[in-house]
Amino acid sequence: MAKITYHIVEHDGGFAYRLNDVYSETFRTHDEAFLAARRAAVRQQRPGESAGIVWEDAGGHWHAEVSSGSDRPQTEISDDT
């Protein structure tokens, strides 16, 4: 099972959550950013429908696969402030 971590960080004059190199919107308070990250983490764990996906890797090669709606990652939140 994959594991992903949402990081609470100071960002653009407020706080945001970050997943890898992607930032959420900026929130005024740490608590608002934490609650938004928790909502995102919960949504990420909900099962959905299986779907076909096509993606390009760093080497420029395309891949097609089926993403199972029940194959959800384990999530956690880290406070990096």
N, CA, C and O atoms as a GROMACS GRO file, in nm:
protein
  324
    1MET      N    1   0.084  -0.118   0.000
    1MET     CA    2   0.000   0.000   0.000
    1MET      C    3   0.089   0.124   0.000
    1MET      O    4   0.184   0.134   0.077
    2ALA      N    5   0.056   0.216  -0.087
    2ALA     CA    6   0.129   0.343  -0.094
    2ALA      C    7   0.098   0.428   0.029
    2ALA      O    8  -0.008   0.414   0.090
    3LYS      N    9   0.190   0.515   0.065
    3LYS     CA   10   0.171   0.605   0.177
    3LYS      C   11   0.202   0.746   0.130
    3LYS      O   12   0.306   0.770   0.068
    4ILE      N   13   0.112   0.840   0.158
    4ILE     CA   14   0.136   0.979   0.123
    4ILE      C   15   0.124   1.066   0.247
    4ILE      O   16   0.048   1.036   0.339
    5THR      N   17   0.200   1.174   0.249
    5THR     CA   18   0.202   1.264   0.363
    5THR      C   19   0.170   1.406   0.319
    5THR      O   20   0.234   1.460   0.228
    6TYR      N   21   0.072   1.465   0.382
    6TYR     CA   22   0.039   1.606   0.364
    6TYR      C   23   0.119   1.683   0.469
    6TYR      O   24   0.112   1.651   0.588
    7HIS      N   25   0.194   1.784   0.426
    7HIS     CA   26   0.278   1.862   0.516
    7HIS      C   27   0.215   2.000   0.538
    7HIS      O   28   0.181   2.068   0.441
    8ILE      N   29   0.199   2.040   0.664
    8ILE     CA   30   0.151   2.174   0.696
    8ILE      C   31   0.273   2.265   0.698
    8ILE      O   32   0.370   2.239   0.769
    9VAL      N   33   0.269   2.373   0.617
    9VAL     CA   34   0.385   2.461   0.602
    9VAL      C   35   0.340   2.607   0.600
    9VAL      O   36   0.224   2.637   0.569
   10GLU      N   37   0.433   2.697   0.633
   10GLU     CA   38   0.408   2.839   0.613
   10GLU      C   39   0.420   2.865   0.464
   10GLU      O   40   0.513   2.817   0.398
   11HIS      N   41   0.325   2.944   0.411
   11HIS     CA   42   0.324   2.966   0.266
   11HIS      C   43   0.252   3.095   0.230
   11HIS      O   44   0.138   3.116   0.272
   12ASP      N   45   0.318   3.180   0.155
   12ASP     CA   46   0.257   3.299   0.097
   12ASP      C   47   0.186   3.385   0.201
   12ASP      O   48   0.073   3.431   0.178
   13GLY      N   49   0.251   3.407   0.313
   13GLY     CA   50   0.195   3.494   0.417
   13GLY      C   51   0.093   3.427   0.508
   13GLY      O   52   0.029   3.494   0.588
   14GLY      N   53   0.078   3.297   0.496
   14GLY     CA   54  -0.016   3.223   0.580
   14GLY      C   55   0.032   3.080   0.594
   14GLY      O   56   0.151   3.055   0.612
   15PHE      N   57  -0.061   2.987   0.585
   15PHE     CA   58  -0.030   2.845   0.598
   15PHE      C   59  -0.098   2.768   0.485
   15PHE      O   60  -0.202   2.809   0.434
   16ALA      N   61  -0.037   2.657   0.448
   16ALA     CA   62  -0.092   2.571   0.344
   16ALA      C   63  -0.056   2.428   0.378
   16ALA      O   64   0.021   2.402   0.470
   17TYR      N   65  -0.114   2.336   0.303
   17TYR     CA   66  -0.064   2.199   0.310
   17TYR      C   67   0.000   2.167   0.176
   17TYR      O   68  -0.041   2.218   0.072
   18ARG      N   69   0.100   2.082   0.181
   18ARG     CA   70   0.178   2.048   0.062
   18ARG      C   71   0.182   1.896   0.048
   18ARG      O   72   0.201   1.824   0.146
   19LEU      N   73   0.163   1.850  -0.074
   19LEU     CA   74   0.179   1.709  -0.107
   19LEU      C   75   0.282   1.704  -0.219
   19LEU      O   76   0.257   1.751  -0.330
   20ASN      N   77   0.398   1.646  -0.189
   20ASN     CA   78   0.513   1.648  -0.279
   20ASN      C   79   0.548   1.793  -0.308
   20ASN      O   80   0.583   1.865  -0.214
   21ASP      N   81   0.542   1.840  -0.432
   21ASP     CA   82   0.576   1.978  -0.465
   21ASP      C   83   0.455   2.065  -0.494
   21ASP      O   84   0.469   2.173  -0.551
   22VAL      N   85   0.336   2.018  -0.456
   22VAL     CA   86   0.212   2.090  -0.487
   22VAL      C   87   0.154   2.147  -0.357
   22VAL      O   88   0.136   2.075  -0.258
   23TYR      N   89   0.124   2.279  -0.360
   23TYR     CA   90   0.069   2.348  -0.244
   23TYR      C   91  -0.081   2.368  -0.259
   23TYR      O   92  -0.132   2.387  -0.370
   24SER      N   93  -0.150   2.364  -0.147
   24SER     CA   94  -0.292   2.399  -0.145
   24SER      C   95  -0.305   2.550  -0.155
   24SER      O   96  -0.206   2.623  -0.169
   25GLU      N   97  -0.428   2.595  -0.148
   25GLU     CA   98  -0.450   2.738  -0.133
   25GLU      C   99  -0.390   2.782   0.000
   25GLU      O  100  -0.362   2.698   0.086
   26THR      N  101  -0.371   2.911   0.018
   26THR     CA  102  -0.317   2.964   0.143
   26THR      C  103  -0.431   2.990   0.240
   26THR      O  104  -0.534   3.046   0.202
   27PHE      N  105  -0.412   2.950   0.365
   27PHE     CA  106  -0.511   2.972   0.471
   27PHE      C  107  -0.454   3.073   0.570
   27PHE      O  108  -0.333   3.084   0.587
   28ARG      N  109  -0.543   3.146   0.635
   28ARG     CA  110  -0.499   3.249   0.731
   28ARG      C  111  -0.431   3.190   0.853
   28ARG      O  112  -0.335   3.246   0.904
   29THR      N  113  -0.482   3.076   0.900
   29THR     CA  114  -0.429   3.019   1.023
   29THR      C  115  -0.378   2.876   1.001
   29THR      O  116  -0.414   2.807   0.906
   30HIS      N  117  -0.294   2.836   1.094
   30HIS     CA  118  -0.241   2.700   1.094
   30HIS      C  119  -0.356   2.600   1.108
   30HIS      O  120  -0.359   2.499   1.037
   31ASP      N  121  -0.450   2.628   1.198
   31ASP     CA  122  -0.561   2.536   1.221
   31ASP      C  123  -0.646   2.516   1.096
   31ASP      O  124  -0.689   2.405   1.067
   32GLU      N  125  -0.671   2.625   1.020
   32GLU     CA  126  -0.748   2.612   0.897
   32GLU      C  127  -0.675   2.522   0.797
   32GLU      O  128  -0.738   2.439   0.731
   33ALA      N  129  -0.544   2.539   0.785
   33ALA     CA  130  -0.465   2.456   0.692
   33ALA      C  131  -0.466   2.311   0.738
   33ALA      O  132  -0.476   2.220   0.656
   34PHE      N  133  -0.454   2.288   0.868
   34PHE     CA  134  -0.455   2.152   0.921
   34PHE      C  135  -0.588   2.083   0.893
   34PHE      O  136  -0.591   1.968   0.850
   35LEU      N  137  -0.699   2.153   0.918
   35LEU     CA  138  -0.830   2.093   0.894
   35LEU      C  139  -0.852   2.064   0.746
   35LEU      O  140  -0.911   1.962   0.711
   36ALA      N  141  -0.804   2.153   0.658
   36ALA     CA  142  -0.817   2.129   0.514
   36ALA      C  143  -0.733   2.008   0.473
   36ALA      O  144  -0.777   1.928   0.390
   37ALA      N  145  -0.614   1.994   0.530
   37ALA     CA  146  -0.529   1.878   0.500
   37ALA      C  147  -0.595   1.750   0.549
   37ALA      O  148  -0.590   1.647   0.481
   38ARG      N  149  -0.657   1.756   0.664
   38ARG     CA  150  -0.725   1.637   0.717
   38ARG      C  151  -0.842   1.597   0.628
   38ARG      O  152  -0.864   1.478   0.604
   39ARG      N  153  -0.918   1.695   0.579
   39ARG     CA  154  -1.028   1.664   0.486
   39ARG      C  155  -0.974   1.600   0.358
   39ARG      O  156  -1.031   1.504   0.308
   40ALA      N  157  -0.863   1.654   0.306
   40ALA     CA  158  -0.803   1.599   0.184
   40ALA      C  159  -0.755   1.456   0.208
   40ALA      O  160  -0.773   1.369   0.123
   41ALA      N  161  -0.693   1.432   0.324
   41ALA     CA  162  -0.642   1.298   0.356
   41ALA      C  163  -0.756   1.197   0.366
   41ALA      O  164  -0.742   1.084   0.321
   42VAL      N  165  -0.866   1.237   0.426
   42VAL     CA  166  -0.982   1.148   0.439
   42VAL      C  167  -1.040   1.117   0.301
   42VAL      O  168  -1.072   1.002   0.271
   43ARG      N  169  -1.054   1.221   0.217
   43ARG     CA  170  -1.106   1.198   0.080
   43ARG      C  171  -1.016   1.104   0.002
   43ARG      O  172  -1.064   1.021  -0.074
   44GLN      N  173  -0.887   1.116   0.021
   44GLN     CA  174  -0.790   1.034  -0.052
   44GLN      C  175  -0.806   0.886  -0.018
   44GLN      O  176  -0.773   0.800  -0.100
   45GLN      N  177  -0.854   0.855   0.101
   45GLN     CA  178  -0.867   0.716   0.145
   45GLN      C  179  -1.000   0.653   0.105
   45GLN      O  180  -1.016   0.531   0.116
   46ARG      N  181  -1.096   0.733   0.058
   46ARG     CA  182  -1.227   0.677   0.021
   46ARG      C  183  -1.216   0.595  -0.107
   46ARG      O  184  -1.156   0.638  -0.205
   47PRO      N  185  -1.274   0.477  -0.105
   47PRO     CA  186  -1.274   0.397  -0.228
   47PRO      C  187  -1.361   0.464  -0.334
   47PRO      O  188  -1.454   0.538  -0.304
   48GLY      N  189  -1.327   0.437  -0.457
   48GLY     CA  190  -1.402   0.492  -0.569
   48GLY      C  191  -1.421   0.386  -0.676
   48GLY      O  192  -1.417   0.266  -0.647
   49GLU      N  193  -1.440   0.430  -0.797
   49GLU     CA  194  -1.457   0.338  -0.909
   49GLU      C  195  -1.322   0.312  -0.975
   49GLU      O  196  -1.236   0.400  -0.979
   50SER      N  197  -1.304   0.193  -1.026
   50SER     CA  198  -1.183   0.164  -1.104
   50SER      C  199  -1.188   0.246  -1.232
   50SER      O  200  -1.295   0.268  -1.289
   51ALA      N  201  -1.072   0.291  -1.276
   51ALA     CA  202  -1.066   0.376  -1.396
   51ALA      C  203  -0.937   0.350  -1.472
   51ALA      O  204  -0.834   0.319  -1.412
   52GLY      N  205  -0.944   0.364  -1.602
   52GLY     CA  206  -0.825   0.356  -1.684
   52GLY      C  207  -0.750   0.489  -1.680
   52GLY      O  208  -0.812   0.595  -1.687
   53ILE      N  209  -0.619   0.483  -1.668
   53ILE     CA  210  -0.539   0.606  -1.669
   53ILE      C  211  -0.424   0.590  -1.767
   53ILE      O  212  -0.375   0.479  -1.790
   54VAL      N  213  -0.383   0.701  -1.825
   54VAL     CA  214  -0.270   0.706  -1.916
   54VAL      C  215  -0.177   0.813  -1.862
   54VAL      O  216  -0.221   0.924  -1.831
   55TRP      N  217  -0.047   0.782  -1.850
   55TRP     CA  218   0.048   0.879  -1.796
   55TRP      C  219   0.183   0.866  -1.864
   55TRP      O  220   0.218   0.762  -1.919
   56GLU      N  221   0.258   0.977  -1.859
   56GLU     CA  222   0.389   0.984  -1.921
   56GLU      C  223   0.494   0.987  -1.811
   56GLU      O  224   0.483   1.066  -1.717
   57ASP      N  225   0.596   0.902  -1.822
   57ASP     CA  226   0.702   0.902  -1.721
   57ASP      C  227   0.808   1.007  -1.755
   57ASP      O  228   0.799   1.073  -1.858
   58ALA      N  229   0.906   1.022  -1.668
   58ALA     CA  230   1.011   1.124  -1.685
   58ALA      C  231   1.092   1.103  -1.812
   58ALA      O  232   1.149   1.198  -1.866
   59GLY      N  233   1.097   0.980  -1.862
   59GLY     CA  234   1.171   0.949  -1.984
   59GLY      C  235   1.091   0.970  -2.111
   59GLY      O  236   1.142   0.943  -2.220
   60GLY      N  237   0.967   1.017  -2.100
   60GLY     CA  238   0.884   1.043  -2.216
   60GLY      C  239   0.807   0.923  -2.267
   60GLY      O  240   0.750   0.928  -2.376
   61HIS      N  241   0.804   0.816  -2.190
   61HIS     CA  242   0.731   0.695  -2.230
   61HIS      C  243   0.590   0.699  -2.171
   61HIS      O  244   0.570   0.734  -2.054
   62TRP      N  245   0.493   0.662  -2.254
   62TRP     CA  246   0.354   0.660  -2.210
   62TRP      C  247   0.316   0.522  -2.157
   62TRP      O  248   0.362   0.420  -2.208
   63HIS      N  249   0.232   0.522  -2.056
   63HIS     CA  250   0.187   0.398  -1.992
   63HIS      C  251   0.034   0.403  -1.979
   63HIS      O  252  -0.023   0.509  -1.953
   64ALA      N  253  -0.030   0.289  -1.998
   64ALA     CA  254  -0.174   0.276  -1.977
   64ALA      C  255  -0.195   0.168  -1.874
   64ALA      O  256  -0.136   0.060  -1.883
   65GLU      N  257  -0.279   0.195  -1.777
   65GLU     CA  258  -0.308   0.096  -1.672
   65GLU      C  259  -0.444   0.122  -1.613
   65GLU      O  260  -0.507   0.225  -1.640
   66VAL      N  261  -0.490   0.029  -1.534
   66VAL     CA  262  -0.617   0.043  -1.463
   66VAL      C  263  -0.587   0.071  -1.317
   66VAL      O  264  -0.510   0.000  -1.253
   67SER      N  265  -0.647   0.177  -1.267
   67SER     CA  266  -0.634   0.213  -1.126
   67SER      C  267  -0.757   0.161  -1.053
   67SER      O  268  -0.869   0.204  -1.079
   68SER      N  269  -0.735   0.067  -0.962
   68SER     CA  270  -0.846   0.008  -0.887
   68SER      C  271  -0.903   0.110  -0.789
   68SER      O  272  -0.829   0.178  -0.718
   69GLY      N  273  -1.033   0.122  -0.787
   69GLY     CA  274  -1.098   0.214  -0.694
   69GLY      C  275  -1.081   0.176  -0.548
   69GLY      O  276  -1.106   0.258  -0.460
   70SER      N  277  -1.039   0.053  -0.523
   70SER     CA  278  -1.020   0.011  -0.385
   70SER      C  279  -0.874   0.018  -0.341
   70SER      O  280  -0.843  -0.010  -0.225
   71ASP      N  281  -0.785   0.053  -0.431
   71ASP     CA  282  -0.641   0.061  -0.401
   71ASP      C  283  -0.607   0.202  -0.355
   71ASP      O  284  -0.554   0.282  -0.432
   72ARG      N  285  -0.638   0.233  -0.230
   72ARG     CA  286  -0.621   0.368  -0.177
   72ARG      C  287  -0.496   0.374  -0.090
   72ARG      O  288  -0.462   0.276  -0.024
   73PRO      N  289  -0.428   0.488  -0.088
   73PRO     CA  290  -0.307   0.500  -0.009
   73PRO      C  291  -0.336   0.522   0.138
   73PRO      O  292  -0.446   0.563   0.176
   74GLN      N  293  -0.238   0.495   0.219
   74GLN     CA  294  -0.240   0.531   0.360
   74GLN      C  295  -0.198   0.678   0.365
   74GLN      O  296  -0.103   0.716   0.296
   75THR      N  297  -0.267   0.759   0.443
   75THR     CA  298  -0.234   0.902   0.450
   75THR      C  299  -0.196   0.943   0.591
   75THR      O  300  -0.237   0.881   0.689
   76GLU      N  301  -0.114   1.048   0.598
   76GLU     CA  302  -0.080   1.107   0.727
   76GLU      C  303  -0.056   1.256   0.707
   76GLU      O  304  -0.038   1.302   0.594
   77ILE      N  305  -0.056   1.329   0.817
   77ILE     CA  306  -0.033   1.473   0.815
   77ILE      C  307   0.087   1.502   0.904
   77ILE      O  308   0.097   1.454   1.016
   78SER      N  309   0.180   1.583   0.850
   78SER     CA  310   0.301   1.620   0.923
   78SER      C  311   0.302   1.771   0.940
   78SER      O  312   0.280   1.845   0.845
   79ASP      N  313   0.329   1.817   1.062
   79ASP     CA  314   0.337   1.960   1.090
   79ASP      C  315   0.482   2.005   1.074
   79ASP      O  316   0.566   1.978   1.160
   80ASP      N  317   0.512   2.073   0.963
   80ASP     CA  318   0.648   2.118   0.936
   80ASP      C  319   0.674   2.263   0.975
   80ASP      O  320   0.776   2.320   0.939
   81THR      N  321   0.578   2.323   1.050
   81THR     CA  322   0.597   2.463   1.088
   81THR      C  323   0.682   2.475   1.212
   81THR      O  324   0.708   2.586   1.258
   0.00000   0.00000   0.00000
